[in-house]
Amino acid sequence: MNKSDAIANANVKALINVLRSELRVNRKRIPANLRDKKAWLCYRVTTINPKTGKFNKIPVYPRSGENRNGVQGSIEDLNNLGTYDVALAGLERDKSLAGIGLATLAEFGVVALDVDHCVIDGLVSPKVLDMICDTYAEYSPSGTGIRAFWFGHANDGKNHTDGFELFHSKGFVTVTGDQLKDTFYELVGSEGLFEISRDLRIKLENLSSSSTKPKGLLKGKSERMKDQANEDPVMQAIISKDLYERDMGAGKHSITCPWEHEHSDPDRPKGDADTVYMQPHTNGYAMGHFYCSHSHCSGRTKLDFDMALGLDGFGVAEVEMPSDGDIGKLFEDVVLKDEHVQKMADAEFLYPNMIVRGHLGAYVAPANGGKTAIFLYICEKLSAMGLKVLYINVDGSPGDLKRHHKHAKQYGYKVIAPDACDGKSVEDVIKKFHAIANSNERCDDYVFIVDTLKKFVDVIDKRQAKGFYNLARSLSVRGATVCFLGHCNKYKDDEGNSIYEGTADLRNDLDEMIYLDSSMNVSSNQLEITTRPDKVRAEFSPISFIIDFNNDRKVSQLNNVLKIVSNEERELLELITSAISAGNNSQKSIIESVRGKTTVSDKKIREKLLFYSSCDNPMFLVSNTGRAKDLDYRLIVKDFEEDFI
């Protein structure tokens, strides 16, 4: 039964099957940087009105399957939203779900336009097509309307007369991947969603003007950038040193180089952007970044610029020089000695390469990155060893807590859930920690798992965070083992690695900080995770786990270590490998073969070919063809899946 027949006959089950099949075909057309948002939901269809062709779409959280409710944008709501991969996994797990969609919240910076009944006999109204040609646009689930998406900020609102509706800071928009053909977006072959022109943005945002428009205006991107600049200590240091020249937009600022007098053109006009400072979390940089076009500064690092601006970046307290002036003595307390090495070698692992007895450890992962599932698995092992495990869960929904309680009863440990107990809260747990710290009791057999850290302390507040870490240290002094589960923020470092969302104090006050890097293997419906030890006081090695969504999220530790790459990179490498396997060995022929099967640029394909032929575990053998700059590539691994996940 096709879609129109399912709607005409009000056959909900048939409609769901059609919608799921369409998404399976079109899902890879959804822009990569829209898929990157942790903003995804699934939805149900329960009723169809055959007269109007409309059917309801009830948003549900992808992990729990519960209806989205409560305050949109609250901590609970954000925690329950899923990544794109998690939403697909939820859809695969629950066959009654019809599709996926995006929660529209201001912090995601995405605007969605919904236009009803503008598609007749498969043709989009010329008036609508003219407005959306520079956006990513797709057909609605019914096939009679369109959705258009772009980066920006706008008021939510609905124009009842023309049937236009804008979503930005509240609500939910279904996403089908059924992209409109012959749009500017498709022809350009963009790697992801982008900002549209100012004139088009204003035109689109005016479409929704009506009495339902909320009061007040959201800040535009440029205004938000200025607010961030006012709070950036590096920017303030640039201004105080009289080095600031002009705002270039998008977080970029032309500045006078601290070494301008050594440049070849020291008398240049100011503001020509030969030296640029980029604010944190802009232009692909999680930290503020400097760029100087002069060869004289090509080797300078951000630390060089910080020092020239009078910043040390570390907040170091004053240290007195030794009275005899011996600089060597100044570093005596941080010199690596035999006892330090022996202590690391003698460390007792409660769980190999993860948890050391009596240590404070933080285990950091993106939301939905598998940390809770892995620690439930570890709880089984620790409890079987006779250890007293107290899992403090202040991050679970009622459904999660029910499952957790059942698991704990089965494996013999305890779940501490103050939010589920009448009149109790996190503060009651902290008071109990203080009672232990002020006692003379030993805690050698106790393991405390805190899930998650940010529910106990404001991880951005240095003073509050420091006090809580000191409290946890007092427990470890009495023999307790303490494991903090923490979140990464949405930005990456310059090497593409995840970054802890709080201040550096956590890393300073811990014995171990271990990142859990993960990737969803959609084909196998398994989340694959590899540890990345960042700070350790024992002999750690990376280990890998899989979480099988086909088998009730069963966790298994693997014998081999998986290398984690993003799903987009994985798909690109598979295309490149297939091209080479088909006899396309020259760089030019590989690019021609891959082009059209992906939205990735030719430049990106060249970069990946070079990287994966020169990395520590190369996939390709590269040589010169003798034809200008063209290169020849051969496969040197038999199975991509064995080495790259």
Secondary structure, DSSP 8 states (H G I E B T S, - for coil): --HHHHHHTT-HHHHHHHHHHHHHHHGGGS-HHHHTSS-EEEEE---EETTTTEE--EEE-TTT--B--S-TTSHHHHHH-B-HHHHHHHHHH-TT--EEEEE--GGGTEEEEEE-S-EETTEE-HHHHHHHTTSEEEE-TTSSSEEEEEES----EEETTTTEEEESSS-EEEE---B-TT-HHHHHT-SS--B--HHHHHHHHGGG-STTS-SS----HHHHHHHHHHT-HHHHHHHHTT-EEEEEETTEEEE--TTGGGSS-TT--TTS-SEEEE-TTBTTBSS-EEEE-SGGGTT--HHHHHHHTT--SS--------TT--HHHHTGGGS--HHHHHHHHH--EEETTTEETT-EEEEEE-TTSSHHHHHHHHHHHHHHTT-EEEEEE-S--HHHHHHHHHHHHHHT-EEE-GGGSTT--HHHHHHHHHHHHTS----TTEEEEEE-GGGTS-TT-HHHHHHHHHHHHHHHHTT-EEEEEEEEEEEE-TTS-EEESS-THHHHH-SEEEEEEEEEETTTTEEEEEEEEEE-SS-----EEEEETTTTTEEEE-SS--B---HHHHHHHHHHHHHHHTT--BHHHHHHHHTTS-S--HHHHHHHHHHHHHSSS-SEEEEE-SSTT-EEEEE--S-HHHHB-
